[in-house]
Amino acid sequence: MSIADLAWLPPRPTGFSGIRKGIPGSTQPVADLMQLASSRLNAIESGQLSKSLTKLTAAGIDLSPLAEFRLGIVSNSTTELLTEILPATAIRHGVALQVAPGPYGQIQQQLLDPHSALASAAPDAVLIAVDHHWLFPEAMSADAAAGTRIDEAIDEIAGMIAATRQTSGAAIILQTVAVPAESLFGNYDRRVADSLRSRIITWNQALTELASGTGSYLFDLAALAERVGTDTWFNPVQWHAYKLAHDRQYDTLHAEMLARIIGAIRGKTKKCLVLDLDNTVWGGAIGDEGIEGIKLGQGSAIGEAFLEVQRTALLLKARGIVLAVCSKNNEETARAPFRSHPEMLLKEDDIAVFQANWTDKAGNLAAIAESLNIGLDALVLLDDNPAERAQVRAAAPLVGVPELPEDPSWYPRRLLDSGYFEAVSYSAEDSLRASSYAANARRVQVKASAGNLGDYLKGLEMKLAATPFDSQGLQRITQLINKTNQFNLTTRRLTEAEVVDVMADPRQYSLQVRLEDAFGDLGMIAVVIGSMKGDTLDIENWLMSCRVLGRKVEHAMLSIIARDAANLGITTINARYLPTRKNNMVAEHYPQLGFSRVSIDDSGAADFTIQTDSIDVGELPMSIAHETAISARSADAVANAA
């Protein structure tokens, strides 16, 4: 089955039209939207669902838990069809999307003009979707001419990125160019420096480097076209008649791949792969057949297929995805292969949370999420049993549950095709996430056996390090800003480019905080951004990983902020709490730190203030290494900043 079939999604529910038409009057319109969007829809159905989302938006309906996003699109091809189906597709990736397409072919005009329709739409990001027709508008025969055009085009794109940042502050998504099916030289094509294939390969490499250098995102359309085959991706009839960049049969796939990036930008990527065991990780039922009877290992096609499932899980763990087990089994029986089967690749130490019992799987998934201190929407369940998959989708609709074919040989591809673990950045710290969550589960066990909280905290031997934002931490800072929902005082999202702007602005105060303890390095766990003017600091972002709740990390952070503020001549710190569906846990964050409430409105939004000379955080159960966040600033510069 082709990736274009979106086979990891369940079939659309019976009564799709009735459910969709009833959404405006539903008692749970967003849940109904998400249910329909999470099924396998064709382009027409996706377009209809997009209209339902538009109606809810116009009616002012609270779209939580969907994250709002506005995408601008500029292209040398027709984008109306993409615009119609993309909002529905984005719903399944946790985003309430509005699309602002630029007029056909007006790429530079829309991005360079600060008064263009696109700029007026105030997009969060802009997709620059150009293909080989734009890149090489005329045939060229000289190597130098091809190289010159690539250099010129890169300069054009770089100029558009800079102008967009200045006019709207939007992030940029750059799209690679697919190589057309036609070849002038056949097998020799790749060796000719001026062949269209060679030019496009050079362009895509240059575009990738430009994306990295400008903090832009990359939509690898070239890889997608290669995956389905350029013979069918390109349709010359549809191009000449309608200026469609690809065949219409790939509309839903195109939207799916772009929506994944948007979801990842908003921090909606899944964090944990939960594995069923019987007939998912090994063949057969361990309770019935014992270790000797299960199918696993070299020498048989079925045994090797299950090895590949385990190998894929380990590869995901290596890039930072947490592994857990959710199996209807006796626990000791379920753990036995991990401990003693000679062909098992997965070991007990690879599993952060092991749930094997006879409780329903939705309940066990909730327990796994609670143990890891993440939401249900961060979980993906890999389960061979269609009845279990259906039950989990009904009882825990936020959990990702890919459909699986009968043959386990296809499980790894189907899991990876589903796009649940889409990445828009990757750092060394990401690779440590899985071990960090596993260590946190062990911390929970130690805490339960500790005599009191004070003894527990001292026993952790915590070391906290705080520094201003820097390029090394840029990707992780952006991830935290976009993924953190519960301990997030304002839930103000920033793109990587906007974080770079914070770093460059002398009026902005920034802090990135890392923590390690006796169990391991938790990496970056908190971020603060503030705006400085005169003797006042306004905190605009304060967010923290829930993994470190109850450790007095926030008290240590306030002591650091107070120290920096005093060095800058700042006497007053103001802060704001903006309530969301998920962050009610921090409603009293500032009062608990000694801030006075200045105002509060009917929505619960509140303003707070504190004088720096009155801050007293008491004794802290950790050592603090603090690199001043004002090394590039002076008190005079801040005081004089506009």
WONOR-V699635 format. One record per residue. N is the residue number from 1. RES is the residue in one small letter. PSI is psi in radians with two decimals (NA if undefined). Layout:
BEGIN
n;res;psi
N;RES;PSI
N;RES;PSI
END
This chain:
BEGIN
n;res;psi
1;m;2.38
2;s;2.65
3;i;-0.44
4;a;-0.29
5;d;-0.16
6;l;0.79
7;a;-0.20
8;w;-0.25
9;l;2.52
10;p;2.74
11;p;2.65
12;r;2.54
13;p;2.66
14;t;2.39
15;g;0.48
16;f;-0.86
17;s;-0.74
18;g;-0.76
19;i;-0.77
20;r;-0.79
21;k;-0.45
22;g;-0.05
23;i;-0.78
24;p;-0.56
25;g;0.10
26;s;2.65
27;t;-0.26
28;q;1.15
29;p;-0.66
30;v;-0.71
31;a;-0.70
32;d;-0.73
33;l;-0.84
34;m;-0.64
35;q;-0.81
36;l;-0.72
37;a;-0.42
38;s;0.14
39;s;3.02
40;r;1.78
41;l;2.59
42;n;3.13
43;a;-0.68
44;i;-0.82
45;e;-0.67
46;s;-0.73
47;g;-0.70
48;q;-0.72
49;l;-0.60
50;s;-0.70
51;k;-0.62
52;s;-0.71
53;l;-0.74
54;t;-0.71
55;k;-0.72
56;l;-0.71
57;t;-0.79
58;a;-0.52
59;a;-0.05
60;g;0.40
61;i;2.41
62;d;2.08
63;l;0.15
64;s;2.47
65;p;0.22
66;l;2.43
67;a;2.34
68;e;2.54
69;f;2.41
70;r;2.12
71;l;2.22
72;g;2.57
73;i;2.25
74;v;2.44
75;s;2.76
76;n;0.12
77;s;3.03
78;t;2.27
79;t;0.09
80;e;-0.70
81;l;-0.71
82;l;-0.74
83;t;-0.60
84;e;-0.69
85;i;-0.26
86;l;-0.71
87;p;-0.72
88;a;-0.70
89;t;-0.68
90;a;-0.46
91;i;-0.72
92;r;-0.23
93;h;0.34
94;g;0.37
95;v;2.34
96;a;1.77
97;l;2.38
98;q;2.37
99;v;2.31
100;a;1.57
101;p;2.42
102;g;2.77
103;p;2.61
104;y;2.23
105;g;-0.17
106;q;1.23
107;i;-1.07
108;q;-0.67
109;q;-0.74
110;q;-0.60
111;l;-0.48
112;l;-0.40
113;d;2.01
114;p;-0.20
115;h;0.24
116;s;2.86
117;a;-0.63
118;l;-0.79
119;a;-0.65
120;s;-0.44
121;a;-0.18
122;a;1.04
123;p;2.65
124;d;-0.55
125;a;2.72
126;v;2.25
127;l;2.11
128;i;1.77
129;a;1.62
130;v;2.66
131;d;-2.92
132;h;-0.38
133;h;-0.66
134;w;-0.71
135;l;-0.77
136;f;1.40
137;p;-0.37
138;e;2.61
139;a;2.45
140;m;2.59
141;s;-0.28
142;a;2.39
143;d;-0.76
144;a;-0.68
145;a;-0.73
146;a;-0.80
147;g;-0.68
148;t;-0.75
149;r;-0.71
150;i;-0.78
151;d;-0.75
152;e;-0.74
153;a;-0.68
154;i;-0.73
155;d;-0.67
156;e;-0.83
157;i;-0.74
158;a;-0.71
159;g;-0.67
160;m;-0.67
161;i;-0.83
162;a;-0.74
163;a;-0.71
164;t;-0.73
165;r;-0.67
166;q;-0.68
167;t;-0.71
168;s;-0.24
169;g;0.18
170;a;2.59
171;a;2.84
172;i;2.38
173;i;2.04
174;l;2.40
175;q;2.20
176;t;2.85
177;v;2.28
178;a;2.53
179;v;2.13
180;p;2.77
181;a;-0.53
182;e;2.48
183;s;2.22
184;l;-0.54
185;f;0.05
186;g;-2.30
187;n;-0.31
188;y;-0.08
189;d;-0.75
190;r;-0.38
191;r;-0.11
192;v;2.04
193;a;-0.52
194;d;0.16
195;s;2.73
196;l;-0.68
197;r;-0.84
198;s;-0.72
199;r;-0.78
200;i;-0.66
201;i;-0.77
202;t;-0.74
203;w;-0.81
204;n;-0.64
205;q;-0.76
206;a;-0.66
207;l;-0.69
208;t;-0.75
209;e;-0.64
210;l;-0.71
211;a;-0.78
212;s;-0.70
213;g;-0.39
214;t;0.07
215;g;0.49
216;s;2.87
217;y;2.76
218;l;2.20
219;f;1.86
220;d;1.30
221;l;-0.55
222;a;-0.74
223;a;-0.65
224;l;-0.77
225;a;-0.69
226;e;-0.64
227;r;-0.80
228;v;-0.31
229;g;2.14
230;t;-0.34
231;d;-0.66
232;t;-0.41
233;w;-0.83
234;f;2.29
235;n;1.76
236;p;-0.52
237;v;-0.83
238;q;-0.53
239;w;-0.87
240;h;-0.62
241;a;-0.69
242;y;-0.01
243;k;0.74
244;l;2.23
245;a;-0.36
246;h;2.89
247;d;2.49
248;r;-0.36
249;q;-0.27
250;y;0.24
251;d;-0.86
252;t;-0.60
253;l;-0.77
254;h;-0.83
255;a;-0.69
256;e;-0.83
257;m;-0.63
258;l;-0.70
259;a;-0.56
260;r;-0.73
261;i;-0.76
262;i;-0.76
263;g;-0.72
264;a;-0.65
265;i;-0.66
266;r;0.15
267;g;0.44
268;k;0.10
269;t;2.46
270;k;2.69
271;k;-0.34
272;c;2.27
273;l;2.07
274;v;2.17
275;l;2.19
276;d;2.87
277;l;-1.17
278;d;2.17
279;n;0.30
280;t;-0.86
281;v;-0.48
282;w;2.87
283;g;2.38
284;g;3.04
285;a;2.03
286;i;-0.58
287;g;-0.51
288;d;-0.66
289;e;-0.22
290;g;3.03
291;i;-0.68
292;e;-0.39
293;g;-0.30
294;i;2.68
295;k;1.98
296;l;2.28
297;g;3.09
298;q;2.67
299;g;-0.28
300;s;2.57
301;a;-0.74
302;i;-0.68
303;g;-0.68
304;e;-0.56
305;a;-0.74
306;f;-0.54
307;l;-0.68
308;e;-0.60
309;v;-0.82
310;q;-0.70
311;r;-0.70
312;t;-0.72
313;a;-0.72
314;l;-0.62
315;l;-0.69
316;l;-0.70
317;k;-0.68
318;a;-0.47
319;r;0.11
320;g;0.07
321;i;2.27
322;v;2.44
323;l;2.40
324;a;2.89
325;v;2.38
326;c;1.81
327;s;2.45
328;k;1.67
329;n;2.86
330;n;2.40
331;e;-0.84
332;e;-0.68
333;t;-0.75
334;a;-0.57
335;r;-0.34
336;a;-0.83
337;p;-0.60
338;f;-0.52
339;r;-0.58
340;s;-0.08
341;h;2.19
342;p;-0.38
343;e;-0.08
344;m;2.20
345;l;-0.67
346;l;2.37
347;k;2.89
348;e;-0.63
349;d;-0.32
350;d;-0.27
351;i;2.08
352;a;-0.71
353;v;2.27
354;f;1.86
355;q;1.81
356;a;1.91
357;n;-2.92
358;w;0.27
359;t;2.70
360;d;2.63
361;k;-0.57
362;a;-0.71
363;g;-0.71
364;n;-0.61
365;l;-0.67
366;a;-0.69
367;a;-0.67
368;i;-0.81
369;a;-0.73
370;e;-0.74
371;s;-0.64
372;l;-0.14
373;n;0.78
374;i;2.93
375;g;2.82
376;l;-0.50
377;d;-0.04
378;a;-0.01
379;l;2.56
380;v;2.25
381;l;2.16
382;l;1.95
383;d;2.24
384;d;-0.33
385;n;1.99
386;p;-0.57
387;a;-0.73
388;e;-0.70
389;r;-0.78
390;a;-0.69
391;q;-0.72
392;v;-0.71
393;r;-0.65
394;a;-0.73
395;a;-0.48
396;a;1.23
397;p;-0.27
398;l;-0.30
399;v;2.36
400;g;2.20
401;v;1.65
402;p;2.48
403;e;2.54
404;l;2.51
405;p;3.09
406;e;-0.66
407;d;2.09
408;p;-0.24
409;s;-0.47
410;w;-0.11
411;y;-0.85
412;p;-0.78
413;r;-0.75
414;r;-0.71
415;l;-0.83
416;l;-0.58
417;d;-0.48
418;s;-0.38
419;g;0.26
420;y;-0.44
421;f;0.56
422;e;2.43
423;a;2.42
424;v;-0.03
425;s;2.84
426;y;2.28
427;s;2.95
428;a;-0.56
429;e;-0.58
430;d;-0.66
431;s;-0.30
432;l;-0.10
433;r;-0.74
434;a;-0.83
435;s;-0.53
436;s;-0.76
437;y;-0.66
438;a;-0.74
439;a;-0.61
440;n;-0.64
441;a;-0.63
442;r;-0.59
443;r;-0.69
444;v;-0.71
445;q;-0.73
446;v;-0.70
447;k;-0.68
448;a;-0.49
449;s;-0.06
450;a;2.62
451;g;-0.75
452;n;2.97
453;l;-0.70
454;g;-0.78
455;d;-0.69
456;y;-0.84
457;l;-0.72
458;k;-0.65
459;g;-0.34
460;l;-0.35
461;e;0.95
462;m;2.51
463;k;2.05
464;l;2.36
465;a;2.27
466;a;2.32
467;t;2.85
468;p;2.89
469;f;2.53
470;d;2.98
471;s;-0.53
472;q;-0.60
473;g;0.03
474;l;-0.87
475;q;-0.76
476;r;-0.65
477;i;-0.83
478;t;-0.70
479;q;-0.86
480;l;-0.76
481;i;-0.63
482;n;-0.30
483;k;-0.39
484;t;2.17
485;n;-0.69
486;q;-1.00
487;f;1.28
488;n;1.93
489;l;-0.53
490;t;-0.22
491;t;0.73
492;r;2.00
493;r;2.51
494;l;2.49
495;t;2.96
496;e;-0.67
497;a;-0.65
498;e;-0.57
499;v;-0.69
500;v;-0.70
501;d;-0.68
502;v;-0.78
503;m;-0.58
504;a;-0.23
505;d;2.04
506;p;-0.20
507;r;-0.10
508;q;2.38
509;y;2.34
510;s;2.64
511;l;2.23
512;q;2.35
513;v;2.30
514;r;2.69
515;l;2.42
516;e;2.75
517;d;-2.94
518;a;-0.36
519;f;-0.25
520;g;-3.10
521;d;2.08
522;l;-0.11
523;g;-2.71
524;m;2.20
525;i;-0.07
526;a;2.68
527;v;2.44
528;v;2.39
529;i;2.34
530;g;2.79
531;s;2.25
532;m;2.37
533;k;2.09
534;g;-2.23
535;d;0.40
536;t;2.43
537;l;2.12
538;d;2.00
539;i;2.09
540;e;-0.51
541;n;2.24
542;w;1.97
543;l;2.68
544;m;2.54
545;s;2.38
546;c;-0.17
547;r;-0.35
548;v;0.35
549;l;2.55
550;g;0.23
551;r;0.06
552;k;0.44
553;v;-0.70
554;e;-0.57
555;h;-0.72
556;a;-0.68
557;m;-0.74
558;l;-0.65
559;s;-0.63
560;i;-0.79
561;i;-0.74
562;a;-0.69
563;r;-0.78
564;d;-0.75
565;a;-0.75
566;a;-0.70
567;n;-0.42
568;l;-0.02
569;g;0.30
570;i;2.26
571;t;-0.32
572;t;2.32
573;i;2.13
574;n;2.65
575;a;2.84
576;r;2.52
577;y;2.16
578;l;1.96
579;p;2.49
580;t;-3.13
581;r;-0.41
582;k;-0.24
583;n;0.40
584;n;-0.32
585;m;-0.35
586;v;0.32
587;a;-0.57
588;e;0.34
589;h;-0.93
590;y;-0.77
591;p;-0.64
592;q;-0.36
593;l;0.03
594;g;0.06
595;f;2.63
596;s;2.41
597;r;2.21
598;v;-0.70
599;s;2.80
600;i;2.42
601;d;-3.06
602;d;-0.45
603;s;-0.19
604;g;-0.10
605;a;2.33
606;a;2.60
607;d;2.52
608;f;2.80
609;t;2.72
610;i;2.55
611;q;2.34
612;t;-0.55
613;d;-0.08
614;s;0.03
615;i;2.22
616;d;1.88
617;v;-0.07
618;g;-2.93
619;e;2.38
620;l;2.40
621;p;0.76
622;m;2.76
623;s;2.62
624;i;2.19
625;a;2.03
626;h;1.95
627;e;2.12
628;t;2.44
629;a;0.20
630;i;0.37
631;s;-0.54
632;a;0.15
633;r;2.77
634;s;2.80
635;a;-0.65
636;d;-0.72
637;a;-0.71
638;v;-0.75
639;a;-0.56
640;n;-0.09
641;a;2.48
642;a;NA
END
